[in-house]
Amino acid sequence: MARTLSGGMGALKKHHLGRSFLRDDAFWKGVASVFNLAGQFTPLYYGRDPEKADRAALRSDWEAVGRDMERVMRRFEQEHAKELTHARRAVRDAQSATKETGASNGDR
């Protein structure tokens, strides 16, 4: 287990230090929010319709989740392109074989 933790932490540090997350404004806002006990750093906008503001905030949050998911899926596809190509070919071959078997059984 110690090997996993030390290897994992080293990999985590190596993975993130090369990235620009330390320059990201959202990162520093998140760090500042930890100390925002009085709620003074980020005023919330409710406008005239709090429900509308809530819907807009939820939509924005889910759009961010969608962008993150797209980024992760693209990265996964890039890192595993060879395996995915083989898997897609195997599925296509299996579907073709199933169609051929179904057509020959229907001829009886």
ChimeraX attribute file (.defattr): number of C-alpha atoms within 10 A of each C-alpha:
attribute: neighborCount
match mode: 1-to-1
recipient: residues
	/A:1	6
	/A:2	7
	/A:3	8
	/A:4	9
	/A:5	10
	/A:6	11
	/A:7	12
	/A:8	12
	/A:9	12
	/A:10	11
	/A:11	12
	/A:12	11
	/A:13	11
	/A:14	11
	/A:15	10
	/A:16	11
	/A:17	11
	/A:18	9
	/A:19	10
	/A:20	9
	/A:21	12
	/A:22	12
	/A:23	9
	/A:24	10
	/A:25	10
	/A:26	11
	/A:27	13
	/A:28	12
	/A:29	13
	/A:30	11
	/A:31	11
	/A:32	13
	/A:33	15
	/A:34	8
	/A:35	10
	/A:36	13
	/A:37	9
	/A:38	7
	/A:39	10
	/A:40	9
	/A:41	12
	/A:42	10
	/A:43	7
	/A:44	9
	/A:45	11
	/A:46	11
	/A:47	9
	/A:48	8
	/A:49	9
	/A:50	11
	/A:51	11
	/A:52	12
	/A:53	15
	/A:54	13
	/A:55	11
	/A:56	12
	/A:57	13
	/A:58	12
	/A:59	12
	/A:60	12
	/A:61	12
	/A:62	12
	/A:63	12
	/A:64	12
	/A:65	12
	/A:66	12
	/A:67	12
	/A:68	12
	/A:69	12
	/A:70	12
	/A:71	12
	/A:72	12
	/A:73	12
	/A:74	12
	/A:75	12
	/A:76	12
	/A:77	14
	/A:78	11
	/A:79	11
	/A:80	11
	/A:81	12
	/A:82	10
	/A:83	11
	/A:84	14
	/A:85	11
	/A:86	11
	/A:87	12
	/A:88	11
	/A:89	12
	/A:90	12
	/A:91	11
	/A:92	12
	/A:93	12
	/A:94	12
	/A:95	12
	/A:96	12
	/A:97	12
	/A:98	12
	/A:99	12
	/A:100	12
	/A:101	11
	/A:102	11
	/A:103	11
	/A:104	10
	/A:105	9
	/A:106	8
	/A:107	6
	/A:108	5
